[in-house]
Amino acid sequence: MDAKFLYVDPATGEAIASVAFASADDAYRAISATRKAFDHGSTSNPKSWAGFDSPKRRCCHA
Protein backbone atom coordinates (compact mmCIF):
# COMPACT_ATOMS: atom_id res chain seq x y z
CA MET A 1 0.00 0.00 0.00
CA ASP A 2 1.56 3.27 -1.10
CA ALA A 3 -1.12 5.72 0.02
CA LYS A 4 0.12 8.66 2.06
CA PHE A 5 -1.50 11.08 4.47
CA LEU A 6 -0.20 14.62 4.26
CA TYR A 7 -0.01 16.24 7.69
CA VAL A 8 -0.52 20.00 7.57
CA ASP A 9 0.37 22.38 10.39
CA PRO A 10 -2.97 24.03 11.21
CA ALA A 11 -1.27 27.24 12.34
CA THR A 12 0.62 27.82 9.11
CA GLY A 13 -1.06 25.61 6.55
CA GLU A 14 2.39 24.23 5.72
CA ALA A 15 2.74 20.53 4.93
CA ILE A 16 5.13 19.19 7.55
CA ALA A 17 4.93 15.42 7.16
CA SER A 18 3.87 12.70 4.80
CA VAL A 19 2.83 9.53 6.60
CA ALA A 20 2.14 6.19 4.97
CA PHE A 21 -1.23 4.63 5.67
CA ALA A 22 -1.05 1.16 7.18
CA SER A 23 -3.44 -1.71 6.72
CA ALA A 24 -4.75 -3.84 9.57
CA ASP A 25 -2.30 -6.54 8.44
CA ASP A 26 0.61 -4.06 8.66
CA ALA A 27 -0.43 -3.17 12.21
CA TYR A 28 -0.78 -6.82 13.18
CA ARG A 29 2.72 -7.63 11.89
CA ALA A 30 4.22 -4.65 13.73
CA ILE A 31 2.48 -5.56 16.99
CA SER A 32 3.49 -9.22 16.66
CA ALA A 33 7.14 -8.30 16.04
CA THR A 34 7.13 -5.95 19.02
CA ARG A 35 5.62 -8.60 21.28
CA LYS A 36 8.18 -11.17 20.11
CA ALA A 37 11.06 -8.76 20.72
CA PHE A 38 9.75 -7.93 24.17
CA ASP A 39 9.11 -11.54 25.18
CA HIS A 40 12.33 -12.97 23.77
CA GLY A 41 14.75 -10.07 24.12
CA SER A 42 18.03 -10.85 25.75
CA THR A 43 18.45 -9.38 29.23
CA SER A 44 22.17 -9.24 28.50
CA ASN A 45 21.55 -7.03 25.47
CA PRO A 46 21.22 -3.46 26.77
CA LYS A 47 19.56 -2.39 23.51
CA SER A 48 16.63 -4.75 24.00
CA TRP A 49 13.64 -3.64 26.04
CA ALA A 50 14.07 -6.62 28.38
CA GLY A 51 17.59 -5.39 29.12
CA PHE A 52 16.29 -2.13 30.59
CA ASP A 53 15.74 -1.91 34.32
CA SER A 54 12.45 -0.49 35.63
CA PRO A 55 13.59 3.16 35.94
CA LYS A 56 14.74 3.16 32.30
CA ARG A 57 11.46 1.63 31.17
CA ARG A 58 9.47 4.23 33.11
CA CYS A 59 11.36 7.10 31.48
CA CYS A 60 10.14 5.90 28.09
CA HIS A 61 6.48 6.21 29.11
CA ALA A 62 6.02 9.91 29.71
C-alpha positions in Angstrom: 0.0 0.0 0.0 1.6 3.3 -1.1 -1.1 5.7 0.0 0.1 8.7 2.1 -1.5 11.1 4.5 -0.2 14.6 4.3 0.0 16.2 7.7 -0.5 20.0 7.6 0.4 22.4 10.4 -3.0 24.0 11.2 -1.3 27.2 12.3 0.6 27.8 9.1 -1.1 25.6 6.5 2.4 24.2 5.7 2.7 20.5 4.9 5.1 19.2 7.6 4.9 15.4 7.2 3.9 12.7 4.8 2.8 9.5 6.6 2.1 6.2 5.0 -1.2 4.6 5.7 -1.1 1.2 7.2 -3.4 -1.7 6.7 -4.8 -3.8 9.6 -2.3 -6.5 8.4 0.6 -4.1 8.7 -0.4 -3.2 12.2 -0.8 -6.8 13.2 2.7 -7.6 11.9 4.2 -4.7 13.7 2.5 -5.6 17.0 3.5 -9.2 16.7 7.1 -8.3 16.0 7.1 -5.9 19.0 5.6 -8.6 21.3 8.2 -11.2 20.1 11.1 -8.8 20.7 9.8 -7.9 24.2 9.1 -11.5 25.2 12.3 -13.0 23.8 14.7 -10.1 24.1 18.0 -10.8 25.8 18.4 -9.4 29.2 22.2 -9.2 28.5 21.6 -7.0 25.5 21.2 -3.5 26.8 19.6 -2.4 23.5 16.6 -4.8 24.0 13.6 -3.6 26.0 14.1 -6.6 28.4 17.6 -5.4 29.1 16.3 -2.1 30.6 15.7 -1.9 34.3 12.4 -0.5 35.6 13.6 3.2 35.9 14.7 3.2 32.3 11.5 1.6 31.2 9.5 4.2 33.1 11.4 7.1 31.5 10.1 5.9 28.1 6.5 6.2 29.1 6.0 9.9 29.7 
